[in-house]
């Protein structure tokens, strides 16, 4: 395992995890929808399909990342849903605080 990845893995199990998750999720709206999945389960493929259907244009990796960003970059996500919500991709665990 690479040193940075090993350090991230160790930090995820410490008390520092809760404040980090809080900061990442700050500014979410009730209209936002998460595309949540396990890593390596087809999330990128799903993001490409959703981005292309919602935008009506050809989508590449950069465009998919802009239309459906990760939770750490959701502040700049465009409102792509009919009710003004955003699609946000995550691998985070379920949080009962969300509706």
mmCIF file as gemmi writes it, N, C-alpha and C atoms, coordinates in Angstrom:
data_model
loop_
_atom_site.group_PDB
_atom_site.id
_atom_site.type_symbol
_atom_site.label_atom_id
_atom_site.label_alt_id
_atom_site.label_comp_id
_atom_site.label_asym_id
_atom_site.label_entity_id
_atom_site.label_seq_id
_atom_site.pdbx_PDB_ins_code
_atom_site.Cartn_x
_atom_site.Cartn_y
_atom_site.Cartn_z
_atom_site.occupancy
_atom_site.B_iso_or_equiv
_atom_site.pdbx_formal_charge
_atom_site.auth_seq_id
_atom_site.auth_asym_id
_atom_site.pdbx_PDB_model_num
ATOM 1 N N . UNK Axp A 1 ? 0.856 -1.177 0 1 0 ? 1 A 1
ATOM 2 C CA . UNK Axp A 1 ? 0 0 0 1 0 ? 1 A 1
ATOM 3 C C . UNK Axp A 1 ? 0.902 1.241 0 1 0 ? 1 A 1
ATOM 4 N N . UNK Axp A 2 ? 0.537 2.235 -0.775 1 0 ? 2 A 1
ATOM 5 C CA . UNK Axp A 2 ? 1.32 3.464 -0.838 1 0 ? 2 A 1
ATOM 6 C C . UNK Axp A 2 ? 1.226 4.199 0.491 1 0 ? 2 A 1
ATOM 7 N N . UNK Axp A 3 ? 2.266 4.973 0.846 1 0 ? 3 A 1
ATOM 8 C CA . UNK Axp A 3 ? 2.262 5.661 2.149 1 0 ? 3 A 1
ATOM 9 C C . UNK Axp A 3 ? 1.065 6.583 2.361 1 0 ? 3 A 1
ATOM 10 N N . UNK Axp A 4 ? 0.689 7.356 1.343 1 0 ? 4 A 1
ATOM 11 C CA . UNK Axp A 4 ? -0.447 8.266 1.492 1 0 ? 4 A 1
ATOM 12 C C . UNK Axp A 4 ? -1.754 7.492 1.674 1 0 ? 4 A 1
ATOM 13 N N . UNK Axp A 5 ? -1.932 6.43 0.91 1 0 ? 5 A 1
ATOM 14 C CA . UNK Axp A 5 ? -3.136 5.609 1.05 1 0 ? 5 A 1
ATOM 15 C C . UNK Axp A 5 ? -3.193 4.951 2.422 1 0 ? 5 A 1
ATOM 16 N N . UNK Axp A 6 ? -2.051 4.509 2.911 1 0 ? 6 A 1
ATOM 17 C CA . UNK Axp A 6 ? -2.005 3.887 4.239 1 0 ? 6 A 1
ATOM 18 C C . UNK Axp A 6 ? -2.373 4.904 5.317 1 0 ? 6 A 1
ATOM 19 N N . UNK Axp A 7 ? -1.873 6.133 5.175 1 0 ? 7 A 1
ATOM 20 C CA . UNK Axp A 7 ? -2.197 7.166 6.151 1 0 ? 7 A 1
ATOM 21 C C . UNK Axp A 7 ? -3.688 7.509 6.101 1 0 ? 7 A 1
ATOM 22 N N . UNK Axp A 8 ? -4.272 7.608 4.907 1 0 ? 8 A 1
ATOM 23 C CA . UNK Axp A 8 ? -5.703 7.887 4.789 1 0 ? 8 A 1
ATOM 24 C C . UNK Axp A 8 ? -6.527 6.785 5.434 1 0 ? 8 A 1
ATOM 25 N N . UNK Axp A 9 ? -6.122 5.539 5.234 1 0 ? 9 A 1
ATOM 26 C CA . UNK Axp A 9 ? -6.839 4.41 5.818 1 0 ? 9 A 1
ATOM 27 C C . UNK Axp A 9 ? -6.788 4.479 7.344 1 0 ? 9 A 1
ATOM 28 N N . UNK Axp A 10 ? -5.629 4.801 7.913 1 0 ? 10 A 1
ATOM 29 C CA . UNK Axp A 10 ? -5.508 4.922 9.371 1 0 ? 10 A 1
ATOM 30 C C . UNK Axp A 10 ? -6.352 6.07 9.907 1 0 ? 10 A 1
ATOM 31 N N . UNK Axp A 11 ? -6.369 7.214 9.196 1 0 ? 11 A 1
ATOM 32 C CA . UNK Axp A 11 ? -7.135 8.373 9.662 1 0 ? 11 A 1
ATOM 33 C C . UNK Axp A 11 ? -8.637 8.132 9.62 1 0 ? 11 A 1
ATOM 34 N N . UNK Axp A 12 ? -9.1 7.274 8.719 1 0 ? 12 A 1
ATOM 35 C CA . UNK Axp A 12 ? -10.529 7.007 8.605 1 0 ? 12 A 1
ATOM 36 C C . UNK Axp A 12 ? -11.095 6.311 9.827 1 0 ? 12 A 1
ATOM 37 N N . UNK Axp A 13 ? -10.26 5.708 10.616 1 0 ? 13 A 1
ATOM 38 C CA . UNK Axp A 13 ? -10.738 4.976 11.793 1 0 ? 13 A 1
ATOM 39 C C . UNK Axp A 13 ? -10.486 5.739 13.09 1 0 ? 13 A 1
ATOM 40 N N . UNK Axp A 14 ? -10.075 7.002 12.998 1 0 ? 14 A 1
ATOM 41 C CA . UNK Axp A 14 ? -9.8 7.793 14.204 1 0 ? 14 A 1
ATOM 42 C C . UNK Axp A 14 ? -10.953 8.753 14.476 1 0 ? 14 A 1
ATOM 43 N N . UNK Axp A 15 ? -10.837 9.495 15.559 1 0 ? 15 A 1
ATOM 44 C CA . UNK Axp A 15 ? -11.857 10.486 15.914 1 0 ? 15 A 1
ATOM 45 C C . UNK Axp A 15 ? -11.848 11.673 14.954 1 0 ? 15 A 1
ATOM 46 N N . UNK Axp A 16 ? -10.837 11.782 14.126 1 0 ? 16 A 1
ATOM 47 C CA . UNK Axp A 16 ? -10.773 12.858 13.133 1 0 ? 16 A 1
ATOM 48 C C . UNK Axp A 16 ? -11.762 12.649 11.991 1 0 ? 16 A 1
ATOM 49 N N . UNK Axp A 17 ? -12.296 11.473 11.862 1 0 ? 17 A 1
ATOM 50 C CA . UNK Axp A 17 ? -13.21 11.135 10.761 1 0 ? 17 A 1
ATOM 51 C C . UNK Axp A 17 ? -14.494 11.953 10.81 1 0 ? 17 A 1
ATOM 52 N N . UNK Axp A 18 ? -15.121 12.081 11.954 1 0 ? 18 A 1
ATOM 53 C CA . UNK Axp A 18 ? -16.41 12.782 12.061 1 0 ? 18 A 1
ATOM 54 C C . UNK Axp A 18 ? -16.326 14.242 11.623 1 0 ? 18 A 1
ATOM 55 N N . UNK Axp A 19 ? -15.332 15.019 12.076 1 0 ? 19 A 1
ATOM 56 C CA . UNK Axp A 19 ? -15.256 16.411 11.595 1 0 ? 19 A 1
ATOM 57 C C . UNK Axp A 19 ? -14.99 16.503 10.093 1 0 ? 19 A 1
ATOM 58 N N . UNK Axp A 20 ? -14.201 15.579 9.567 1 0 ? 20 A 1
ATOM 59 C CA . UNK Axp A 20 ? -13.921 15.578 8.136 1 0 ? 20 A 1
ATOM 60 C C . UNK Axp A 20 ? -15.192 15.33 7.332 1 0 ? 20 A 1
ATOM 61 N N . UNK Axp A 21 ? -15.986 14.364 7.744 1 0 ? 21 A 1
ATOM 62 C CA . UNK Axp A 21 ? -17.245 14.07 7.067 1 0 ? 21 A 1
ATOM 63 C C . UNK Axp A 21 ? -18.198 15.251 7.185 1 0 ? 21 A 1
ATOM 64 N N . UNK Axp A 22 ? -18.259 15.89 8.33 1 0 ? 22 A 1
ATOM 65 C CA . UNK Axp A 22 ? -19.122 17.053 8.507 1 0 ? 22 A 1
ATOM 66 C C . UNK Axp A 22 ? -18.74 18.169 7.536 1 0 ? 22 A 1
ATOM 67 N N . UNK Axp A 23 ? -17.451 18.439 7.409 1 0 ? 23 A 1
ATOM 68 C CA . UNK Axp A 23 ? -16.987 19.49 6.495 1 0 ? 23 A 1
ATOM 69 C C . UNK Axp A 23 ? -17.318 19.133 5.056 1 0 ? 23 A 1
ATOM 70 N N . UNK Axp A 24 ? -17.126 17.891 4.677 1 0 ? 24 A 1
ATOM 71 C CA . UNK Axp A 24 ? -17.422 17.461 3.306 1 0 ? 24 A 1
ATOM 72 C C . UNK Axp A 24 ? -18.906 17.607 2.966 1 0 ? 24 A 1
ATOM 73 N N . UNK Axp A 25 ? -19.769 17.399 3.931 1 0 ? 25 A 1
ATOM 74 C CA . UNK Axp A 25 ? -21.209 17.39 3.679 1 0 ? 25 A 1
ATOM 75 C C . UNK Axp A 25 ? -21.885 18.725 3.972 1 0 ? 25 A 1
ATOM 76 N N . UNK Axp A 26 ? -21.129 19.715 4.39 1 0 ? 26 A 1
ATOM 77 C CA . UNK Axp A 26 ? -21.677 21.041 4.673 1 0 ? 26 A 1
ATOM 78 C C . UNK Axp A 26 ? -22.224 21.65 3.376 1 0 ? 26 A 1
ATOM 79 N N . UNK Axp A 27 ? -23.409 22.241 3.439 1 0 ? 27 A 1
ATOM 80 C CA . UNK Axp A 27 ? -23.993 22.914 2.287 1 0 ? 27 A 1
ATOM 81 C C . UNK Axp A 27 ? -24.878 22.034 1.419 1 0 ? 27 A 1
ATOM 82 N N . UNK Axp A 28 ? -25.177 20.825 1.87 1 0 ? 28 A 1
ATOM 83 C CA . UNK Axp A 28 ? -26.067 19.959 1.094 1 0 ? 28 A 1
ATOM 84 C C . UNK Axp A 28 ? -27.512 20.409 1.267 1 0 ? 28 A 1
ATOM 85 N N . UNK Axp A 29 ? -28.311 20.181 0.241 1 0 ? 29 A 1
ATOM 86 C CA . UNK Axp A 29 ? -29.716 20.556 0.251 1 0 ? 29 A 1
ATOM 87 C C . UNK Axp A 29 ? -30.58 19.302 0.326 1 0 ? 29 A 1
ATOM 88 N N . UNK Axp A 30 ? -31.814 19.464 0.749 1 0 ? 30 A 1
ATOM 89 C CA . UNK Axp A 30 ? -32.746 18.319 0.78 1 0 ? 30 A 1
ATOM 90 C C . UNK Axp A 30 ? -33.063 17.838 -0.627 1 0 ? 30 A 1
ATOM 91 N N . UNK Axp A 31 ? -32.848 18.682 -1.627 1 0 ? 31 A 1
ATOM 92 C CA . UNK Axp A 31 ? -33.131 18.303 -3.017 1 0 ? 31 A 1
ATOM 93 C C . UNK Axp A 31 ? -31.974 17.538 -3.654 1 0 ? 31 A 1
ATOM 94 N N . UNK Axp A 32 ? -30.806 17.543 -3.017 1 0 ? 32 A 1
ATOM 95 C CA . UNK Axp A 32 ? -29.647 16.84 -3.554 1 0 ? 32 A 1
ATOM 96 C C . UNK Axp A 32 ? -29.845 15.336 -3.441 1 0 ? 32 A 1
ATOM 97 N N . UNK Axp A 33 ? -29.326 14.621 -4.428 1 0 ? 33 A 1
ATOM 98 C CA . UNK Axp A 33 ? -29.448 13.164 -4.467 1 0 ? 33 A 1
ATOM 99 C C . UNK Axp A 33 ? -28.051 12.564 -4.562 1 0 ? 33 A 1
ATOM 100 N N . UNK Axp A 34 ? -27.771 11.582 -3.714 1 0 ? 34 A 1
ATOM 101 C CA . UNK Axp A 34 ? -26.487 10.897 -3.74 1 0 ? 34 A 1
ATOM 102 C C . UNK Axp A 34 ? -26.534 9.701 -4.674 1 0 ? 34 A 1
ATOM 103 N N . UNK Axp A 35 ? -25.475 9.531 -5.443 1 0 ? 35 A 1
ATOM 104 C CA . UNK Axp A 35 ? -25.225 8.294 -6.174 1 0 ? 35 A 1
ATOM 105 C C . UNK Axp A 35 ? -24.185 7.588 -5.319 1 0 ? 35 A 1
ATOM 106 N N . UNK Axp A 36 ? -24.643 6.691 -4.468 1 0 ? 36 A 1
ATOM 107 C CA . UNK Axp A 36 ? -23.762 6.041 -3.496 1 0 ? 36 A 1
ATOM 108 C C . UNK Axp A 36 ? -23.535 4.586 -3.881 1 0 ? 36 A 1
ATOM 109 N N . UNK Axp A 37 ? -22.293 4.159 -3.773 1 0 ? 37 A 1
ATOM 110 C CA . UNK Axp A 37 ? -21.967 2.787 -4.13 1 0 ? 37 A 1
ATOM 111 C C . UNK Axp A 37 ? -20.644 2.384 -3.503 1 0 ? 37 A 1
ATOM 112 N N . UNK Axp A 38 ? -20.352 1.094 -3.594 1 0 ? 38 A 1
ATOM 113 C CA . UNK Axp A 38 ? -19.057 0.59 -3.19 1 0 ? 38 A 1
ATOM 114 C C . UNK Axp A 38 ? -18.053 0.944 -4.283 1 0 ? 38 A 1
ATOM 115 N N . UNK Axp A 39 ? -16.785 1.164 -3.924 1 0 ? 39 A 1
ATOM 116 C CA . UNK Axp A 39 ? -15.772 1.386 -4.961 1 0 ? 39 A 1
ATOM 117 C C . UNK Axp A 39 ? -15.69 0.194 -5.917 1 0 ? 39 A 1
ATOM 118 N N . UNK Axp A 40 ? -15.393 0.484 -7.154 1 0 ? 40 A 1
ATOM 119 C CA . UNK Axp A 40 ? -15.227 -0.536 -8.205 1 0 ? 40 A 1
ATOM 120 C C . UNK Axp A 40 ? -16.517 -1.311 -8.491 1 0 ? 40 A 1
ATOM 121 N N . UNK Axp A 41 ? -17.673 -0.636 -8.369 1 0 ? 41 A 1
ATOM 122 C CA . UNK Axp A 41 ? -18.938 -1.328 -8.62 1 0 ? 41 A 1
ATOM 123 C C . UNK Axp A 41 ? -19.704 -0.74 -9.814 1 0 ? 41 A 1
ATOM 124 N N . UNK Axp A 42 ? -19.036 0.064 -10.637 1 0 ? 42 A 1
ATOM 125 C CA . UNK Axp A 42 ? -19.692 0.613 -11.815 1 0 ? 42 A 1
ATOM 126 C C . UNK Axp A 42 ? -20.181 2.04 -11.651 1 0 ? 42 A 1
ATOM 127 N N . UNK Axp A 43 ? -19.722 2.738 -10.636 1 0 ? 43 A 1
ATOM 128 C CA . UNK Axp A 43 ? -20.174 4.094 -10.372 1 0 ? 43 A 1
ATOM 129 C C . UNK Axp A 43 ? -19.822 5.043 -11.514 1 0 ? 43 A 1
ATOM 130 N N . UNK Axp A 44 ? -18.618 4.928 -12.048 1 0 ? 44 A 1
ATOM 131 C CA . UNK Axp A 44 ? -18.2 5.814 -13.138 1 0 ? 44 A 1
ATOM 132 C C . UNK Axp A 44 ? -19.074 5.601 -14.356 1 0 ? 44 A 1
ATOM 133 N N . UNK Axp A 45 ? -19.358 4.373 -14.672 1 0 ? 45 A 1
ATOM 134 C CA . UNK Axp A 45 ? -20.221 4.054 -15.813 1 0 ? 45 A 1
ATOM 135 C C . UNK Axp A 45 ? -21.612 4.657 -15.604 1 0 ? 45 A 1
ATOM 136 N N . UNK Axp A 46 ? -22.162 4.532 -14.409 1 0 ? 46 A 1
ATOM 137 C CA . UNK Axp A 46 ? -23.473 5.104 -14.094 1 0 ? 46 A 1
ATOM 138 C C . UNK Axp A 46 ? -23.439 6.625 -14.187 1 0 ? 46 A 1
ATOM 139 N N . UNK Axp A 47 ? -22.374 7.249 -13.689 1 0 ? 47 A 1
ATOM 140 C CA . UNK Axp A 47 ? -22.247 8.705 -13.775 1 0 ? 47 A 1
ATOM 141 C C . UNK Axp A 47 ? -22.225 9.169 -15.23 1 0 ? 47 A 1
ATOM 142 N N . UNK Axp A 48 ? -21.523 8.453 -16.099 1 0 ? 48 A 1
ATOM 143 C CA . UNK Axp A 48 ? -21.493 8.798 -17.518 1 0 ? 48 A 1
ATOM 144 C C . UNK Axp A 48 ? -22.894 8.741 -18.116 1 0 ? 48 A 1
ATOM 145 N N . UNK Axp A 49 ? -23.624 7.664 -17.833 1 0 ? 49 A 1
ATOM 146 C CA . UNK Axp A 49 ? -24.978 7.529 -18.391 1 0 ? 49 A 1
ATOM 147 C C . UNK Axp A 49 ? -25.9 8.635 -17.872 1 0 ? 49 A 1
ATOM 148 N N . UNK Axp A 50 ? -25.902 8.877 -16.573 1 0 ? 50 A 1
ATOM 149 C CA . UNK Axp A 50 ? -26.762 9.915 -16.004 1 0 ? 50 A 1
ATOM 150 C C . UNK Axp A 50 ? -26.396 11.299 -16.536 1 0 ? 50 A 1
ATOM 151 N N . UNK Axp A 51 ? -25.11 11.602 -16.612 1 0 ? 51 A 1
ATOM 152 C CA . UNK Axp A 51 ? -24.669 12.91 -17.094 1 0 ? 51 A 1
ATOM 153 C C . UNK Axp A 51 ? -25.083 13.121 -18.545 1 0 ? 51 A 1
ATOM 154 N N . UNK Axp A 52 ? -24.967 12.089 -19.366 1 0 ? 52 A 1
ATOM 155 C CA . UNK Axp A 52 ? -25.333 12.217 -20.776 1 0 ? 52 A 1
ATOM 156 C C . UNK Axp A 52 ? -26.842 12.387 -20.942 1 0 ? 52 A 1
ATOM 157 N N . UNK Axp A 53 ? -27.622 11.637 -20.19 1 0 ? 53 A 1
ATOM 158 C CA . UNK Axp A 53 ? -29.08 11.753 -20.274 1 0 ? 53 A 1
ATOM 159 C C . UNK Axp A 53 ? -29.547 13.121 -19.772 1 0 ? 53 A 1
ATOM 160 N N . UNK Axp A 54 ? -28.998 13.574 -18.67 1 0 ? 54 A 1
ATOM 161 C CA . UNK Axp A 54 ? -29.44 14.837 -18.083 1 0 ? 54 A 1
ATOM 162 C C . UNK Axp A 54 ? -28.965 16.066 -18.857 1 0 ? 54 A 1
ATOM 163 N N . UNK Axp A 55 ? -27.782 15.974 -19.475 1 0 ? 55 A 1
ATOM 164 C CA . UNK Axp A 55 ? -27.261 17.136 -20.199 1 0 ? 55 A 1
ATOM 165 C C . UNK Axp A 55 ? -27.623 17.113 -21.673 1 0 ? 55 A 1
ATOM 166 N N . UNK Axp A 56 ? -27.883 15.925 -22.214 1 0 ? 56 A 1
ATOM 167 C CA . UNK Axp A 56 ? -28.209 15.812 -23.632 1 0 ? 56 A 1
ATOM 168 C C . UNK Axp A 56 ? -27.02 16.019 -24.55 1 0 ? 56 A 1
ATOM 169 N N . UNK Axp A 57 ? -25.819 15.909 -24.019 1 0 ? 57 A 1
ATOM 170 C CA . UNK Axp A 57 ? -24.617 16.101 -24.828 1 0 ? 57 A 1
ATOM 171 C C . UNK Axp A 57 ? -23.606 15.006 -24.542 1 0 ? 57 A 1
ATOM 172 N N . UNK Axp A 58 ? -22.603 14.908 -25.407 1 0 ? 58 A 1
ATOM 173 C CA . UNK Axp A 58 ? -21.533 13.923 -25.238 1 0 ? 58 A 1
ATOM 174 C C . UNK Axp A 58 ? -20.775 14.223 -23.944 1 0 ? 58 A 1
ATOM 175 N N . UNK Axp A 59 ? -20.462 13.195 -23.181 1 0 ? 59 A 1
ATOM 176 C CA . UNK Axp A 59 ? -19.836 13.379 -21.873 1 0 ? 59 A 1
ATOM 177 C C . UNK Axp A 59 ? -18.497 12.647 -21.847 1 0 ? 59 A 1
ATOM 178 N N . UNK Axp A 60 ? -17.471 13.33 -21.342 1 0 ? 60 A 1
ATOM 179 C CA . UNK Axp A 60 ? -16.175 12.71 -21.1 1 0 ? 60 A 1
ATOM 180 C C . UNK Axp A 60 ? -15.914 12.708 -19.593 1 0 ? 60 A 1
ATOM 181 N N . UNK Axp A 61 ? -14.74 12.266 -19.174 1 0 ? 61 A 1
ATOM 182 C CA . UNK Axp A 61 ? -14.452 12.18 -17.738 1 0 ? 61 A 1
ATOM 183 C C . UNK Axp A 61 ? -14.559 13.538 -17.051 1 0 ? 61 A 1
ATOM 184 N N . UNK Axp A 62 ? -14.031 14.577 -17.696 1 0 ? 62 A 1
ATOM 185 C CA . UNK Axp A 62 ? -14.087 15.909 -17.082 1 0 ? 62 A 1
ATOM 186 C C . UNK Axp A 62 ? -15.526 16.389 -16.928 1 0 ? 62 A 1
ATOM 187 N N . UNK Axp A 63 ? -16.32 16.236 -17.975 1 0 ? 63 A 1
ATOM 188 C CA . UNK Axp A 63 ? -17.707 16.708 -17.947 1 0 ? 63 A 1
ATOM 189 C C . UNK Axp A 63 ? -18.529 15.904 -16.929 1 0 ? 63 A 1
ATOM 190 N N . UNK Axp A 64 ? -18.32 14.596 -16.859 1 0 ? 64 A 1
ATOM 191 C CA . UNK Axp A 64 ? -19.04 13.775 -15.879 1 0 ? 64 A 1
ATOM 192 C C . UNK Axp A 64 ? -18.687 14.204 -14.467 1 0 ? 64 A 1
ATOM 193 N N . UNK Axp A 65 ? -17.413 14.543 -14.235 1 0 ? 65 A 1
ATOM 194 C CA . UNK Axp A 65 ? -16.981 14.999 -12.923 1 0 ? 65 A 1
ATOM 195 C C . UNK Axp A 65 ? -17.544 16.361 -12.544 1 0 ? 65 A 1
ATOM 196 N N . UNK Axp A 66 ? -17.851 17.177 -13.544 1 0 ? 66 A 1
ATOM 197 C CA . UNK Axp A 66 ? -18.451 18.488 -13.293 1 0 ? 66 A 1
ATOM 198 C C . UNK Axp A 66 ? -19.943 18.346 -13.009 1 0 ? 66 A 1
ATOM 199 N N . UNK Axp A 67 ? -20.635 17.537 -13.809 1 0 ? 67 A 1
ATOM 200 C CA . UNK Axp A 67 ? -22.084 17.378 -13.657 1 0 ? 67 A 1
ATOM 201 C C . UNK Axp A 67 ? -22.455 16.564 -12.421 1 0 ? 67 A 1
ATOM 202 N N . UNK Axp A 68 ? -21.657 15.549 -12.106 1 0 ? 68 A 1
ATOM 203 C CA . UNK Axp A 68 ? -21.923 14.694 -10.944 1 0 ? 68 A 1
ATOM 204 C C . UNK Axp A 68 ? -20.611 14.545 -10.172 1 0 ? 68 A 1
ATOM 205 N N . UNK Axp A 69 ? -20.258 15.568 -9.39 1 0 ? 69 A 1
ATOM 206 C CA . UNK Axp A 69 ? -18.974 15.531 -8.679 1 0 ? 69 A 1
ATOM 207 C C . UNK Axp A 69 ? -19.028 14.64 -7.446 1 0 ? 69 A 1
ATOM 208 N N . UNK Axp A 70 ? -17.858 14.404 -6.897 1 0 ? 70 A 1
ATOM 209 C CA . UNK Axp A 70 ? -17.773 13.703 -5.63 1 0 ? 70 A 1
ATOM 210 C C . UNK Axp A 70 ? -18.249 14.597 -4.501 1 0 ? 70 A 1
ATOM 211 N N . UNK Axp A 71 ? -18.548 14.018 -3.364 1 0 ? 71 A 1
ATOM 212 C CA . UNK Axp A 71 ? -19.093 14.77 -2.233 1 0 ? 71 A 1
ATOM 213 C C . UNK Axp A 71 ? -18.12 15.849 -1.759 1 0 ? 71 A 1
ATOM 214 N N . UNK Axp A 72 ? -16.84 15.627 -1.954 1 0 ? 72 A 1
ATOM 215 C CA . UNK Axp A 72 ? -15.859 16.624 -1.515 1 0 ? 72 A 1
ATOM 216 C C . UNK Axp A 72 ? -15.862 17.876 -2.389 1 0 ? 72 A 1
ATOM 217 N N . UNK Axp A 73 ? -16.47 17.809 -3.593 1 0 ? 73 A 1
ATOM 218 C CA . UNK Axp A 73 ? -16.498 18.949 -4.524 1 0 ? 73 A 1
ATOM 219 C C . UNK Axp A 73 ? -17.923 19.372 -4.865 1 0 ? 73 A 1
ATOM 220 N N . UNK Axp A 74 ? -18.89 19.066 -4.001 1 0 ? 74 A 1
ATOM 221 C CA . UNK Axp A 74 ? -20.288 19.314 -4.332 1 0 ? 74 A 1
ATOM 222 C C . UNK Axp A 74 ? -20.683 20.787 -4.359 1 0 ? 74 A 1
ATOM 223 N N . UNK Axp A 75 ? -19.89 21.668 -3.784 1 0 ? 75 A 1
ATOM 224 C CA . UNK Axp A 75 ? -20.252 23.09 -3.709 1 0 ? 75 A 1
ATOM 225 C C . UNK Axp A 75 ? -20.417 23.715 -5.091 1 0 ? 75 A 1
ATOM 226 N N . UNK Axp A 76 ? -19.67 23.223 -6.088 1 0 ? 76 A 1
ATOM 227 C CA . UNK Axp A 76 ? -19.735 23.776 -7.435 1 0 ? 76 A 1
ATOM 228 C C . UNK Axp A 76 ? -20.621 22.953 -8.367 1 0 ? 76 A 1
ATOM 229 N N . UNK Axp A 77 ? -21.311 21.965 -7.848 1 0 ? 77 A 1
ATOM 230 C CA . UNK Axp A 77 ? -22.13 21.09 -8.679 1 0 ? 77 A 1
ATOM 231 C C . UNK Axp A 77 ? -23.31 21.852 -9.273 1 0 ? 77 A 1
ATOM 232 N N . UNK Axp A 78 ? -23.572 21.666 -10.575 1 0 ? 78 A 1
ATOM 233 C CA . UNK Axp A 78 ? -24.725 22.33 -11.183 1 0 ? 78 A 1
ATOM 234 C C . UNK Axp A 78 ? -26.032 21.652 -10.78 1 0 ? 78 A 1
ATOM 235 N N . UNK Axp A 79 ? -27.102 22.396 -10.838 1 0 ? 79 A 1
ATOM 236 C CA . UNK Axp A 79 ? -28.427 21.86 -10.524 1 0 ? 79 A 1
ATOM 237 C C . UNK Axp A 79 ? -28.958 21.173 -11.778 1 0 ? 79 A 1
ATOM 238 N N . UNK Axp A 80 ? -28.912 19.85 -11.798 1 0 ? 80 A 1
ATOM 239 C CA . UNK Axp A 80 ? -29.283 19.09 -12.984 1 0 ? 80 A 1
ATOM 240 C C . UNK Axp A 80 ? -30.641 18.397 -12.857 1 0 ? 80 A 1
ATOM 241 N N . UNK Axp A 81 ? -31.204 18.352 -11.659 1 0 ? 81 A 1
ATOM 242 C CA . UNK Axp A 81 ? -32.493 17.689 -11.466 1 0 ? 81 A 1
ATOM 243 C C . UNK Axp A 81 ? -33.637 18.678 -11.643 1 0 ? 81 A 1
ATOM 244 N N . UNK Axp A 82 ? -34.818 18.172 -11.94 1 0 ? 82 A 1
ATOM 245 C CA . UNK Axp A 82 ? -35.969 19.023 -12.226 1 0 ? 82 A 1
ATOM 246 C C . UNK Axp A 82 ? -36.34 19.94 -11.07 1 0 ? 82 A 1
ATOM 247 N N . UNK Axp A 83 ? -36.151 19.495 -9.84 1 0 ? 83 A 1
ATOM 248 C CA . UNK Axp A 83 ? -36.512 20.322 -8.68 1 0 ? 83 A 1
ATOM 249 C C . UNK Axp A 83 ? -35.372 21.224 -8.213 1 0 ? 83 A 1
ATOM 250 N N . UNK Axp A 84 ? -34.318 21.326 -9.022 1 0 ? 84 A 1
ATOM 251 C CA . UNK Axp A 84 ? -33.189 22.171 -8.66 1 0 ? 84 A 1
ATOM 252 C C . UNK Axp A 84 ? -32.147 21.463 -7.819 1 0 ? 84 A 1
ATOM 253 N N . UNK Axp A 85 ? -32.255 20.167 -7.693 1 0 ? 85 A 1
ATOM 254 C CA . UNK Axp A 85 ? -31.286 19.4 -6.916 1 0 ? 85 A 1
ATOM 255 C C . UNK Axp A 85 ? -30.056 19.046 -7.732 1 0 ? 85 A 1
ATOM 256 N N . UNK Axp A 86 ? -29.064 18.535 -7.032 1 0 ? 86 A 1
ATOM 257 C CA . UNK Axp A 86 ? -27.809 18.138 -7.662 1 0 ? 86 A 1
ATOM 258 C C . UNK Axp A 86 ? -27.59 16.644 -7.455 1 0 ? 86 A 1
ATOM 259 N N . UNK Axp A 87 ? -26.878 16.017 -8.361 1 0 ? 87 A 1
ATOM 260 C CA . UNK Axp A 87 ? -26.444 14.639 -8.182 1 0 ? 87 A 1
ATOM 261 C C . UNK Axp A 87 ? -25.016 14.68 -7.661 1 0 ? 87 A 1
ATOM 262 N N . UNK Axp A 88 ? -24.759 13.932 -6.595 1 0 ? 88 A 1
ATOM 263 C CA . UNK Axp A 88 ? -23.454 13.935 -5.947 1 0 ? 88 A 1
ATOM 264 C C . UNK Axp A 88 ? -23.03 12.487 -5.719 1 0 ? 88 A 1
ATOM 265 N N . UNK Axp A 89 ? -21.828 12.151 -6.164 1 0 ? 89 A 1
ATOM 266 C CA . UNK Axp A 89 ? -21.325 10.794 -6.037 1 0 ? 89 A 1
ATOM 267 C C . UNK Axp A 89 ? -20.575 10.637 -4.728 1 0 ? 89 A 1
ATOM 268 N N . UNK Axp A 90 ? -20.737 9.491 -4.083 1 0 ? 90 A 1
ATOM 269 C CA . UNK Axp A 90 ? -20.029 9.224 -2.828 1 0 ? 90 A 1
ATOM 270 C C . UNK Axp A 90 ? -19.803 7.727 -2.626 1 0 ? 90 A 1
ATOM 271 N N . UNK Axp A 91 ? -18.786 7.434 -1.846 1 0 ? 91 A 1
ATOM 272 C CA . UNK Axp A 91 ? -18.542 6.08 -1.354 1 0 ? 91 A 1
ATOM 273 C C . UNK Axp A 91 ? -18.696 6.059 0.167 1 0 ? 91 A 1
ATOM 274 N N . UNK Axp A 92 ? -19.163 7.169 0.736 1 0 ? 92 A 1
ATOM 275 C CA . UNK Axp A 92 ? -19.358 7.257 2.179 1 0 ? 92 A 1
ATOM 276 C C . UNK Axp A 92 ? -20.458 6.306 2.642 1 0 ? 92 A 1
ATOM 277 N N . UNK Axp A 93 ? -20.4 5.931 3.889 1 0 ? 93 A 1
ATOM 278 C CA . UNK Axp A 93 ? -21.442 5.088 4.487 1 0 ? 93 A 1
ATOM 279 C C . UNK Axp A 93 ? -22.736 5.878 4.663 1 0 ? 93 A 1
ATOM 280 N N . UNK Axp A 94 ? -23.847 5.179 4.774 1 0 ? 94 A 1
ATOM 281 C CA . UNK Axp A 94 ? -25.148 5.805 4.986 1 0 ? 94 A 1
ATOM 282 C C . UNK Axp A 94 ? -25.139 6.596 6.277 1 0 ? 94 A 1
ATOM 283 N N . UNK Axp A 95 ? -25.782 7.774 6.217 1 0 ? 95 A 1
ATOM 284 C CA . UNK Axp A 95 ? -25.909 8.612 7.412 1 0 ? 95 A 1
ATOM 285 C C . UNK Axp A 95 ? -27.381 8.822 7.678 1 0 ? 95 A 1
ATOM 286 N N . UNK Axp A 96 ? -27.832 8.437 8.853 1 0 ? 96 A 1
ATOM 287 C CA . UNK Axp A 96 ? -29.254 8.524 9.185 1 0 ? 96 A 1
ATOM 288 C C . UNK Axp A 96 ? -29.738 9.979 9.291 1 0 ? 96 A 1
ATOM 289 N N . UNK Axp A 97 ? -28.815 10.938 9.352 1 0 ? 97 A 1
ATOM 290 C CA . UNK Axp A 97 ? -29.199 12.348 9.431 1 0 ? 97 A 1
ATOM 291 C C . UNK Axp A 97 ? -29.796 12.836 8.11 1 0 ? 97 A 1
ATOM 292 N N . UNK Axp A 98 ? -29.568 12.119 7.019 1 0 ? 98 A 1
ATOM 293 C CA . UNK Axp A 98 ? -30.085 12.529 5.712 1 0 ? 98 A 1
ATOM 294 C C . UNK Axp A 98 ? -31.437 11.905 5.464 1 0 ? 98 A 1
ATOM 295 N N . UNK Axp A 99 ? -32.302 12.635 4.77 1 0 ? 99 A 1
ATOM 296 C CA . UNK Axp A 99 ? -33.627 12.104 4.432 1 0 ? 99 A 1
ATOM 297 C C . UNK Axp A 99 ? -33.555 11.257 3.182 1 0 ? 99 A 1
